[in-house]
Amino acid sequence: MAAPRLYKTEGIVLRRSDMGEADLLLTLYTPFYGKLRAVARGARRPNSKMAGHVDFLARSLFLLARGQNLDTVSQAECVEPFAALRDDLEAVGRALYMAEILDRFTPDGAENRPLYELLVETLRRLPAGGDMAVRFFEVQTLVFSGFRPDLHTCVECSDAVAPGHHLFSASGGGVLCPRCKDQEPVVRPLSLNALKVLRLLDRGGYAEASRLRVSADLAGEVEQALRQYIWYLLEREVKAISFMDRVRRGEPDPA
């Protein structure tokens, strides 16, 4: 039986770009259809009823019509605009970064409801959660995308990781013991406390992660290890990083 032409789904707008004179091309992330692209006809017109319901990073209910190449948004109703994060420029920068890595890690049409729920919950937490909410999102995105780093055994010799200073290998996908440090091309030092933070982000929930109180140096170490791993997997820099970093440093003209 052929799939119905019209279908309903909720979704988060990950990306939107101008198309034609008045249309918007949307990239949506949905709980049951994964990532999909659709055209919102006339959404850029001043009198469009759809305009306020297809905002970037808004959670909306969509009625979509299947098309040969692109689906079309027939109706849209915003149910959660995440207004609190829109009043916080740092939160906006973090949200931009999250949307970009989710877009990069996910293929079109691959259902991944846990990843969708992670995005929704993290957007709700961003204004209060700060950088640690982003670290939790990064690690859990890696988990749900099939790239969970090995944080308990050496990725080369498979020995259990003992307390001490070790190394994190982006190319190997996890921790290296000191004996295997020359076996992978992309390696960085990893302190014991940074390893503990990564393990908590990997196996714990957000409640545990939100209670973490770490020094600026330790937070930076964890951030750089994850950033290098994500960069290695994606084979390119995440564009939103520069915006997020400039806002965090309080530099002018972040647009």
C-alpha positions as CSV (number, residue, x, y, z in Angstrom):
1,M,0.0,0.0,0.0
2,A,1.4,3.4,-0.9
3,A,2.2,5.8,1.9
4,P,-0.5,8.6,2.3
5,R,0.3,11.8,0.6
6,L,-0.4,13.9,3.7
7,Y,1.2,13.1,7.1
8,K,1.6,14.8,10.4
9,T,4.7,15.1,12.6
10,E,6.2,17.3,15.2
11,G,9.7,18.6,14.5
12,I,12.4,21.1,15.3
13,V,13.6,23.5,12.7
14,L,17.4,22.8,12.4
15,R,18.0,25.0,9.4
16,R,16.1,27.4,7.2
17,S,17.2,29.2,4.0
18,D,15.5,31.4,1.4
19,M,14.1,29.7,-1.6
20,G,12.7,31.6,-4.6
21,E,11.0,34.9,-3.9
22,A,8.9,34.1,-0.8
23,D,9.5,30.4,0.2
24,L,11.6,28.9,2.9
25,L,13.6,25.6,2.7
26,L,13.4,23.9,6.1
27,T,15.5,21.2,7.6
28,L,13.4,19.5,10.2
29,Y,14.4,16.9,12.8
30,T,11.4,14.7,13.8
31,P,10.9,11.9,16.3
32,F,9.7,9.2,13.8
33,Y,10.9,10.4,10.3
34,G,14.4,11.5,11.4
35,K,15.8,14.4,9.4
36,L,13.8,15.7,6.4
37,R,13.7,18.7,4.2
38,A,10.5,20.6,3.2
39,V,9.4,23.8,1.5
40,A,7.2,26.3,3.4
41,R,5.5,28.1,0.5
42,G,5.1,31.8,0.9
43,A,6.5,31.8,4.5
44,R,8.6,34.9,3.9
45,R,5.6,37.1,2.9
46,P,4.7,39.7,5.5
47,N,1.1,38.4,5.8
48,S,2.0,34.7,5.9
49,K,0.2,32.8,8.6
50,M,3.0,30.3,8.7
51,A,5.9,32.7,9.4
52,G,5.8,32.5,13.2
53,H,5.4,28.8,13.2
54,V,8.6,27.8,11.3
55,D,11.1,29.7,13.3
56,F,14.6,28.4,13.7
57,L,14.8,25.9,16.6
58,A,11.1,26.1,17.3
59,R,9.2,22.9,18.1
60,S,6.1,22.8,15.9
61,L,3.4,20.5,14.6
62,F,3.5,20.1,10.9
63,L,1.2,18.8,8.2
64,L,3.3,17.8,5.3
65,A,2.5,16.8,1.7
66,R,4.9,14.3,0.1
67,G,6.6,15.5,-3.0
68,Q,8.8,13.9,-5.7
69,N,11.9,15.7,-4.5
70,L,10.9,17.8,-1.5
71,D,7.9,17.6,0.8
72,T,5.7,20.7,1.3
73,V,4.5,22.2,4.5
74,S,0.8,22.5,4.3
75,Q,0.2,23.6,7.9
76,A,2.4,24.5,10.9
77,E,1.6,25.3,14.5
78,C,4.4,26.2,17.0
79,V,3.9,24.4,20.3
80,E,7.2,25.3,22.0
81,P,9.2,28.4,20.8
82,F,11.9,28.0,23.5
83,A,11.5,31.7,24.2
84,A,13.9,31.8,27.2
85,L,16.9,30.8,25.2
86,R,16.1,33.5,22.5
87,D,16.7,36.2,25.1
88,D,20.2,34.9,25.9
89,L,22.8,35.4,23.2
90,E,25.1,32.8,24.7
91,A,22.3,30.3,24.8
92,V,21.6,31.2,21.1
93,G,25.2,30.5,20.2
94,R,25.1,27.1,22.0
95,A,21.8,26.2,20.3
96,L,23.3,27.1,16.9
97,Y,26.2,24.8,17.6
98,M,23.9,21.9,18.7
99,A,21.7,22.3,15.6
100,E,24.7,22.1,13.3
101,I,26.3,19.0,14.8
102,L,23.0,17.2,14.9
103,D,22.4,18.1,11.3
104,R,25.9,16.9,10.4
105,F,25.7,13.6,12.3
106,T,22.3,12.5,11.1
107,P,21.4,11.1,7.6
108,D,18.1,12.0,6.0
109,G,15.1,9.8,6.9
110,A,16.8,7.8,9.7
111,E,14.4,7.6,12.7
112,N,16.2,8.3,16.0
113,R,13.7,9.2,18.7
114,P,16.2,9.3,21.6
115,L,18.2,11.9,19.7
116,Y,15.1,14.0,19.0
117,E,14.1,13.8,22.7
118,L,17.7,14.8,23.7
119,L,17.5,17.9,21.5
120,V,14.1,19.0,22.9
121,E,15.3,18.5,26.5
122,T,18.6,20.3,26.0
123,L,16.9,23.3,24.4
124,R,14.7,23.5,27.5
125,R,17.8,23.4,29.7
126,L,20.1,25.7,27.8
127,P,19.5,29.0,29.5
128,A,20.3,27.6,32.9
129,G,22.5,24.7,31.9
130,G,25.3,26.6,30.2
131,D,28.3,24.8,28.7
132,M,27.7,21.6,30.7
133,A,24.3,21.2,29.0
134,V,26.2,21.4,25.7
135,R,28.8,18.8,26.8
136,F,26.0,16.5,27.8
137,F,24.4,17.0,24.4
138,E,27.7,16.3,22.6
139,V,28.4,13.1,24.4
140,Q,24.8,11.8,24.1
141,T,24.7,12.7,20.4
142,L,27.8,10.6,19.9
143,V,26.2,7.7,21.8
144,F,22.9,7.8,19.9
145,S,24.7,8.2,16.6
146,G,26.9,5.2,17.1
147,F,30.1,7.0,17.9
148,R,30.3,6.4,21.6
149,P,33.9,6.9,22.7
150,D,35.6,4.0,24.6
151,L,36.3,5.5,28.1
152,H,37.0,2.3,30.0
153,T,39.5,0.3,28.0
154,C,42.5,1.2,25.8
155,V,41.3,1.4,22.2
156,E,44.5,-0.3,21.1
157,C,45.4,-3.0,23.6
158,S,42.0,-3.3,25.3
159,D,43.5,-3.2,28.8
160,A,41.3,-1.6,31.5
161,V,42.1,2.1,32.0
162,A,43.8,2.4,35.4
163,P,43.9,5.7,37.4
164,G,46.4,8.2,36.2
165,H,47.1,10.4,33.2
166,H,46.1,8.9,29.9
167,L,45.5,10.1,26.4
168,F,42.4,10.6,24.3
169,S,42.6,9.5,20.7
170,A,40.1,11.1,18.3
171,S,41.3,8.8,15.5
172,G,41.0,5.7,17.7
173,G,37.6,6.7,19.2
174,G,38.5,6.7,22.9
175,V,41.2,6.4,25.6
176,L,44.8,5.2,25.0
177,C,47.0,3.9,27.8
178,P,50.5,5.4,28.0
179,R,52.1,2.3,26.4
180,C,50.0,2.8,23.2
181,K,50.4,6.5,22.8
182,D,52.2,6.2,19.5
183,Q,49.6,3.9,17.9
184,E,47.2,6.6,16.8
185,P,47.8,9.8,14.8
186,V,45.4,12.1,16.6
187,V,46.1,12.0,20.3
188,R,45.8,14.5,23.2
189,P,46.6,14.3,26.9
190,L,43.7,13.5,29.2
191,S,43.8,13.9,32.9
192,L,42.0,11.6,35.3
193,N,39.5,14.2,36.3
194,A,38.6,14.9,32.7
195,L,38.1,11.2,32.1
196,K,35.8,11.1,35.1
197,V,33.7,13.9,33.7
198,L,33.5,12.2,30.3
199,R,32.4,9.0,31.9
200,L,29.7,10.8,33.9
201,L,28.4,12.5,30.8
202,D,28.4,9.2,29.0
203,R,26.7,7.0,31.6
204,G,24.9,9.4,33.9
205,G,21.8,11.5,33.3
206,Y,21.5,15.2,33.0
207,A,20.6,15.6,36.7
208,E,24.1,14.3,37.6
209,A,25.8,16.4,34.9
210,S,24.0,19.6,36.0
211,R,25.5,19.1,39.5
212,L,29.1,19.0,38.3
213,R,31.2,21.9,39.5
214,V,34.5,22.0,37.6
215,S,37.3,24.4,37.2
216,A,37.7,26.5,34.1
217,D,40.8,24.5,33.1
218,L,39.0,21.2,33.5
219,A,36.0,22.4,31.6
220,G,38.2,23.5,28.8
221,E,40.1,20.2,28.7
222,V,36.8,18.3,28.4
223,E,35.5,20.7,25.7
224,Q,38.6,20.5,23.6
225,A,38.7,16.7,23.7
226,L,35.1,16.4,22.5
227,R,35.6,19.2,20.0
228,Q,38.6,17.4,18.5
229,Y,36.7,14.1,18.4
230,I,33.6,15.7,16.7
231,W,35.8,17.5,14.2
232,Y,37.6,14.3,13.3
233,L,34.4,12.4,12.8
234,L,32.8,15.1,10.7
235,E,36.1,15.8,8.8
236,R,35.5,19.5,9.1
237,E,35.2,22.4,11.5
238,V,31.8,23.1,12.9
239,K,31.0,26.6,11.6
240,A,28.9,27.6,14.7
241,I,31.9,27.2,17.0
242,S,33.4,30.6,16.0
243,F,30.1,32.3,16.7
244,M,29.7,30.5,20.1
245,D,33.3,31.3,21.1
246,R,33.0,35.0,20.2
247,V,29.8,35.4,22.1
248,R,31.3,33.7,25.2
249,R,34.3,36.0,25.1
250,G,32.1,39.0,24.8
251,E,33.5,40.1,21.5
252,P,31.6,42.7,19.5
253,D,29.6,42.1,16.3
254,P,28.9,38.3,16.7
255,A,26.4,38.3,13.9
